[in-house]
């Protein structure tokens, strides 16, 4: 997976093209996690835009890492099950 910190500010909105970021992230073969920081209103705005495109965003780094860790654990469990199945046949 990929981590991306996005600074959200109405004053500097012109510096980050969220639509372009969403377009690129939507085509990524790897999951992308967004950590949004900045002005509350802009954080909510960007979070809603990302959510509409099934891209997870978090307001704290800790929450982002915890959710990524769950994804890693699920992947490891699937690999263990697959390996066990393959060795039995």
N, C-alpha and C positions, 0 to 999 in steps of 0.2 A: 504494500500500500504506500501511498504518498501522503505526506503532511504538508499543508499549506496554511500559513498565517496570513490573514487578510485584514488590513487596517481599514476600518469603515468610518468615513467622515464626509459629511455633506460638502464641506469646503474643498476637499481633495477628491471628490467623486470622479472628476474628469480624468484622474490619473489611473483609475482601475476600471477597465471595461469588463464589468461583471458578465455581460452577455457572451463576450468572447471567451472568458474563463470557463463559463458553463459549457459552451460548445466544445472546447478542447477537453475538458474534464469528462464530458459525457461519452467521448470516443475512447477514453483511456481503458486499456485492458485491465488496469489495476484500480482498486478502490482508492478514492481520494477523500481525505478528511480535511475539513476546513476549520481552523481556529479563528474565530472572528473577535476582533478587539476594536475599541473605539467608542464612538457616540452611540448610546443605547438605541435611539431611533434608527440609525443607519445599520447597526448590527441586526436589529429585527428585520429591517427591509431586505438586507442581503441574505439573511437566514431563510426568509420566505421564498426568495428567488431560487436559492439553492435547493430548498425542500421540494419545490414544484418540479425540479429536475432530478429528484431522487439522489441528491448529493448531500451527505450529512455534514452538519456544521455544529460547532460547540462554542460556548462562551468561555470555557476554561480549558487550559492545556491538559489538566488532569483528566477531565471527562473524555477528551479526545483520545488520550492514550489508553484509558480503561476500555473504551469501546473498540479500539484497534486491537487490544490484547484479546478481547472476546473473539474477534474474527480470527486471530492467529490460533487460538485454542481450538476453535471449531475446525479449522483447516487441518491441524495436527490430528485431531480425533478422526476425521474422515480418512486421512492417510493411513492411520493405524488400522482402521477397519478394512480398508482396501488391501493393505499389505497382508493382513491376517487371512483374508479371503483368498488372495493369490497364492499364498504358501500352502493352503489346504488343498488346492486343486492341482 
